[in-house]
Amino acid sequence: MAILSSDALSSVAYGPEQILIVLITVSATAFWYSIPIALGVLFLLTALILSYRQIIFAYPHGGGAYIVSKQNLGVNPGLLAGGSLLVDYILTVAVSVTAGTDAITSAFPSLHDYNVLIAIVFVVFLTLLNLRGVTESASILAYPVYLFVLALFILMGVGFYNIITGTVPPELHPQIGTPVAGISLFILLRAFASGSSALTGVEAISNAIPNFKEPSSLNAAKTLTAMGILLAILFSGIVFLAYYYGIAPLAEETVVSQIAEQTFGRNFMYFFIQGTTALILILAANTGYSAFPLLAVNLATDSFIPRMFTVRGDRLGYSNGIVILGISSILLIIAFGGHTEQLIPLYAVGVFIPFTLSQSGMIVKWLREKPKGWQVKLVINTTGALISLLVTLVFFLTKFAQVWPVLIFLPIIMYIFHRIKRHYTDVAEQLKIGVPGAAIQIKGNVIIIPVAGITQVVEQTIVYAKSLGADQIFAVYVPFEREDEKDFEEKWEKWHPDIRLVTLFSQYRSILQPLLKFIDTVTWKAKESDYQVTVVIPQFIPKKGWHNFLHNQSGLLIRTNLLYRKNVIVTTVPYRLKK
């Protein structure tokens, strides 16, 4: 549980604060509404835990929203869930790191101006760690979770003790039921949606069932239940303490920091709580580095994203996915100025869309298969789907100004998925053996050798070209001066009279254009006679890599342009320098 619950448990650090940020827009008197709103969040948590227990038993090999949605609802709902999760994992890193940075700058206010820089440093650090092979499976990464839970239980225990003994004056908070001017259903729904951000990460256990010992499904279900209970206790405790202490959200200091300071003062326990909070938030960011590459592998295997995401690095991690995740997270942090509260609505709606789709997929599964006891399972998943849909709609209705980008980038992502899939399908059809007209009939070979002078590399290239048994070999030289053209022709006639030299005078001092025009002409004539044109490019290779910057790269330029020419084969003959 410690390894897989860091994302969910860490949201306690910012979930309750999101409720207060909305209520403060009315007045501090409205803070008592945080109690019934928290009860609503706990009801949603219960529904999600019960729903994901069904997914765990139905998909013992891992029931991610992408797989469940694709298998039961179709490809497009599956891609919608997959696209949402890809973006959400990027936001997981961005939100967790910025929230962790907030915990640090709350303890050390002088660092507040460097929030963005500190967050970027954390992302770079996590990216390098994961590229080196440190993953969420390392047992040592579970200890920050233990410490965080211990710290919050100590905070809650001392806080409740102070309340019971009367140390905390009751005048600090408004009484429950106090009339509040300006409160509305819209405000309450907005606060509820904001508080629901504390439920992000609940699905992590259902995605990692194969990591459990047998019986894996049963053990995963027990772990999920235990995590749900622990999350409910921590969330409720922080919400209640924030209400009773009369804590108001501040830009410079988190709610947890204010509770800890009022409970202990700025002593060891305060810094212990802030330190463990920052640690678990950074650890929660690391879960994105495990989940994003694995989801990318599933999508790439189905040919919806580039297959480079299936390539493992030398540390057996999916390096491309890790690097893309790190870069994307840094761009988000910079774009939002490191403000956690601005990232959270996008983060939460990105979670609840897959929640809704996966639960809806389970509804279809039960209605189609009707296993034993399916009616109860249907009710549970239907409840989870309806509540998740309700929360998603509430986000769009109450936080549209913050979540509207979802309506833009999700359709774009799905369009890109389909375009990539179509490309791979087209490539597979064209590469298939036995496709009519795919094979080219070749009667002979014409070789063209671009030359820049009379050198050893050209000599080696000519020897190689002759070994191919070509019907005709052209050496092509592009001079910029008439005198140079005549001088080179005379030298060539003495050096290689058996190879026909073609000089293409270029008054505009361009090598590429006259050479390509000549190749196109030869190719057009050769095609009529079923001859193949091969361009053999001489190239010397410096002993040291940095020496390449000291030479022009005309061979590379020629090769790059020729690769897109039909009916032309390009070959490079390397000549390796010894010093």
C-alpha positions, 0 to 999 in steps of 0.5 A: 500500500505504501508504494502504490498509495503515495499519489492518493494519500499525498492529495490530502496535502492540498485537497482540503485547501482547495475547498477553503479556496472556493469558500473564502470567495464568499466569506470566512463564515462559509468555512463551516460548509467544508464539513458537509462538503467533506462528507460528500467527498467521502461518499464519492471516495466510498463509491470509487473504492467499491467500483474499483474493487469490481475492476480488480476482480474483473481484470486481474492482469491490470484494469487501467481505464484505457483497457477497460474502456477500449474492450467494453465501450470501443476504440474511441472511448478507450482513446479518450480515456488513454489520452486523458490519462497521458495528460493526467500523468503529466499533471500528476508530476506538475501538481505533486512537485509544485505542491511539494515546493509549496510545503518547502516554501511555507516552511522557508518563506524566503524561498517563495520567489523561487517556486518555479525554479525549485519545482523544475529542479525536482522534476529534473532530479526525478527524471534523471533518477528514473532514467538511471533505473530508480522506480516506484518499486524500490522499497526504500521509496515507501518510507516517506509514506510511512513518515507522512502518515505518522506525521499527520496522525501525530498532528491530528492526535495533538490537534484533537487533544488541544480541542478537547482540552479547550486549548483551541478557542471555539471563537476561531471558527463559525458554528455549523449552521451559521447563515452565510450571505452570498452562498449558493449551490453553484459555490457549494458544487464548485467547492465539492469539485475542488475537494474531489481533487483529493481522490486522484490516484485512487485507481493506481492499485487497480492498474498494478494487480500483477505486482501483488502476491497470489491471490493477487486480486484479493490482496489488491482489493484488500489493499485498496480498501485499506488505502481508502480507509486511511485516505478518508481518516486523513482527509477528514482530520485535516478538514476538521482541524482546518475548520476548528482552527479557523484556517484561511488559505494563503498564497504564501503558506499551505493549510497543513503548514498553518495547522502544524504551526498553530498546533506545535509552533515552529519547532522540530515537529512543524518541520518534520510535518512539512518535510514529510509532506514535501517528501510524499508529494515528490514521491507521488510525482514519481508515480507518474514516471511509472504509470506514463511510460507503461500507458504509452507502451500500451498505446504504442503497441496498439499503434496509436502513438509512436513506437519509440515509446516501446523501446527500453533504455540500457537501464530497462526503463522506457526512456523515451516516455520518461524524458517526454514526461519530464519535459512536458511537466516542466513546460506546464510548471513554467506555463502556470507559474508553479501555482498548484491551485491553477493546475489542480482543476485540469488535473482533477477533470483529467482523472474523473473522465477516465473514472467515468469511462472505466465505470461505464465500461464495467456496466457494459461488461456486466450487462453483456456477460451477466456473471453470478451476482452481476446485479450487485456489481452493476449497481456498484459500478453504475453508482460510481459512473454516475457520481464520476460523471456528476463530478466531471460535469460540475467541474465543467460548469463551475470551473469552465474558465480553468478546465476549458483547454480539455475540450480543445486538447483531448479532441486534438490528441484523439485525432493524432492517435487516429492519424498515427494509426492510419500511418502504421496501417498504410505502412504495413499494407505497402510493406506486405510481401506479394503486393501487386506492382511493389517489386521493381524490375531491374535490368541494370545499374547506373552509378553516380558518384559526386566528387569534390576532388581527387582524393583517397576517399574518392579512389576508394568509392570508385573501387567500390562502385566498380565492384557492383558491376554497374553498366555505367558510372558517372563521376559528377563534379560541380565547379564554381569557376571556369578555370577550375572546371578545365583544370579538374577535367585535365587531372581526371583524364590522367587519373581515371580515364575509364570513368566518365566525368560530368562537370556541372558549372554552377555560377550561383555557387550551389552544389546541390541544385545542379547535382539534383537536376542531373540525377533527376534527368538520369533517373528519368531516362534510366526508368524508361529502360528499367535501369536502377540509379544508385548514388554512391557518396564518398565521405571521410570519417574523422577520428574524433567526433568534434572534428565533424564541426570543422568540415562542411557536411555537403555529403549529409545534405546530398544524402538527406535530399536524395532519400525523398527522391523516387527510384534512387538508391543512396549508398555512403562509402566511409573512409576513416581517417587515422589521425 
